[in-house]
């Protein structure tokens, strides 16, 4: 795998094919749990872990899985991985387990995990698939966290509140009160707020894409003009 | 042709079985490795919650071990057996920690844990889980607001039935602007638990049999 290919895979996950902004897969946890930074970041990281592992394992065993039985095997594999991650988090990061609640086992049903197993890992090598899982996971985590941040600021007027639940009492100092004496804005915390914020983020991404294209085009015309001159 | 198809299906089934077995094995292994740690952290969490509402000065026994299962009761608002933790001072019953539920919260059931001193006064109440509206009804959580502390020291004697209401309904209990259905539900449930305790005190503090075992495992 050349470094350009590696770069492409990562960039695909982070931007071009971003799960949260372009593929729009796995929206259920995205909308439900992104009401604060700590929730969003925690679920994002757990999903990333599962996607990285499932990518690698699917790529490793793709030769031995009979083609017609591959989907059930992937589902089985993902369910096993999620349950193992869930048990480990329950045992060694109990507060995180409490925060994520039912959304942790629900990673199994997050279609993005199965989608990457089927669309990428079943046709690519182990290293590329691990990278793809990682890239897609980090891309999703970034969008989730951003969404969580926006909703937390508008909903509660704070940022990073609840970090102490996951990272211990020392993290209490991290809480930033963005707007003091804020009375809260309920719709930002409820699911409609997630839809609205996500819509704005998608619009923003498309706008940035258009700007980039435009700039490239003007550059191209400029250079042709220069050459003509 | 038929034969080869049957063979292929059989091969696929075997393959699936193989992966299912490996998966089950891995899960069993992880479960075994993490089981003790998980039980320990859950116990710790419960103990933390209990110590908030039952001060360690109120008992000198191992409250986590001195338990009894009590049947579901309309007054407790639950439909399954629950565990009661009993605190004793020099062998004398001193405080009981009961689990109850308020069925009529705005978002459904509100699960509570309540400690009641032997004299019928409340040690404290905590919400274990709920589905009330975030930002409006969730002030019943100790993490969000101190409201739930209004129950401290309250008893069936401290307020008549007609006064055991939020201020808005002509009672003596504070509530926070925004949500009244939520505190009403909690208030009602707590009163009922006090009644349950008054009626079933003997049962709640009954000496535990020598060997206690948890049938949920």
Interface residues (C-beta under 8 A of the other chain):
Chain A: X35 X64 X65 X66 X68 X69 X72 X73 X76 X77 X79 X80 X83 X84 X87 X88 X90 X91 X92 X94 X98 X155 X156 X184 X186 X189 X190
Chain B: X11 X12 X15 X16 X19 X20 X23 X26 X27 X30 X31 X34 X37 X38 X41 X42 X44 X45 X133 X134 X135 X136
